[in-house]
Amino acid sequence: MSDTAVNQSPLPVMNTYQRFPITIVKGKGSYVWDDNGKKYLDYTSGIATCNLGHVPEQVHEKLSNQLDLLWHCSNLYSIPPQNELASLLVEHSCFDQVFFCNSGAEANEAAIKLAKKYAKDNGFPERTEIVTFQQSFHGRTGSTMAATGQEKIHKGFTPLTSGFRYLNYNDEAALDEVNNGTTTAVLLELVQGEGGVNKAELDWIKKLSQVCKEANILFMVDEVQTGMGRTGTLFAYEQYGIEPDVMTLAKGLGSGFPIGAMLAKENIAVSFGPGTHGSTFGGNPLASSAGIATMETLLNENILAHVTSTSKWLNNQLEELKEKHKLIEDVHGIGFLIGLKLTAEAAPYINEFREKGVLVLSAGSHILRILPPLTTTKQELEIFIQLLEEVMTDGRS
Ligand SMILES: *Cc1c(COP(=O)(O)O)cnc(C)c1O
């Protein structure tokens, strides 16, 4: 081994993550505990994943039952919980069929493959490109990294998978560049999560959707972060008055149990016939059970209405703080996907929050990203707002 190859990590785990200096060992509801027994209000929700809070009882119960029954049998056989979850998703969305996988990147990989196959099956063999947007995030696999419109994520990994073209988000001029004769699909987030909590403008999305419809270009939304109630509706597209052709889900779908899904309208889904795509684990009995319980809880327990009303109140509080403190430049996002644009770097504030018992995230250098569990209470949010004010007046702003 060359003595210049220094492993920064003392662990036999690859050093791909810049980790915060705490170790979380337990979670319940809106809270997690570290290995010293310190309790934190978790407003990262495992990066928009534990939408029902940590270890939600309904999911715990369903998983426990399935643990005694069957863990895995492969997709060589029909899997009842998978069928049930697909039915629930289809019943509560504009889509007709579902493909199951294990992560957000895999769901986007499936969408990318489907878009290519759709073009070939429908007499557009020259359509080999997919349009994505600057500042987007679609995953870390070969194709989804290439689909991601951020140079820092591509760095060191050329040659990139070809076939992606990046346009400017929320840009009128981009609308004219979508249909250049080689585009089979557009893939985008309705709120760019990792890229800075940038919300797509309603009018721009309507026009983009129309451009796609007229040219038979697939309109594919990556709802890996915005889906499963995060924005106050089950899926963010509902708030835009559009019907996408394809949608991808992961993060919140299994409440922390790994599962991803790609949903499509029937005329598009038919391009995925037997042998075209697959996954060993995708939609296995355990993962699907977690998905069913998550969907049922979101739908039956008034959680979406809670997010809508509470996030309105929260937004007002944040706007008030913005008026009082120069540190907050802007408040953006929808529902419980919130970005506070700061006039300074976010990292020191994230550390200060953690020391005071609250976990929050960043999205780029100057954005404080706040992702409360959808089940967080008004009291918890009040504690957070109080602490935010305290942190901001702590001699830093
Ligand atoms: C997190 C995320 C992904 C990637 O999901 P993984 O499960 O980490 O592969 C893709 N798209 C968006 C919008 C995401 O937020």
PDBQT file of the ligand as one rigid body, heavy atoms in Angstrom, charges set to zero:
ROOT
HETATM    1  C1  LIG A 401     -32.676  11.027  -2.532  1.00  0.00    +0.000 C 
HETATM    2  C2  LIG A 401     -33.078  11.278  -3.902  1.00  0.00    +0.000 A 
HETATM    3  C3  LIG A 401     -32.766  10.381  -4.955  1.00  0.00    +0.000 A 
HETATM    4  C4  LIG A 401     -31.894   9.162  -4.742  1.00  0.00    +0.000 C 
HETATM    5  O1  LIG A 401     -32.473   8.246  -3.894  1.00  0.00    +0.000 OA
HETATM    6  P1  LIG A 401     -31.581   7.027  -3.294  1.00  0.00    +0.000 P 
HETATM    7  O2  LIG A 401     -32.575   6.194  -2.556  1.00  0.00    +0.000 OA
HETATM    8  O3  LIG A 401     -30.535   7.632  -2.425  1.00  0.00    +0.000 OA
HETATM    9  O4  LIG A 401     -30.981   6.317  -4.456  1.00  0.00    +0.000 OA
HETATM   10  C5  LIG A 401     -33.259  10.649  -6.216  1.00  0.00    +0.000 A 
HETATM   11  N1  LIG A 401     -34.006  11.745  -6.453  1.00  0.00    +0.000 NA
HETATM   12  C6  LIG A 401     -34.325  12.620  -5.486  1.00  0.00    +0.000 A 
HETATM   13  C7  LIG A 401     -35.192  13.780  -5.817  1.00  0.00    +0.000 C 
HETATM   14  C8  LIG A 401     -33.872  12.423  -4.191  1.00  0.00    +0.000 A 
HETATM   15  O5  LIG A 401     -34.157  13.320  -3.238  1.00  0.00    +0.000 OA
ENDROOT
TORSDOF 0
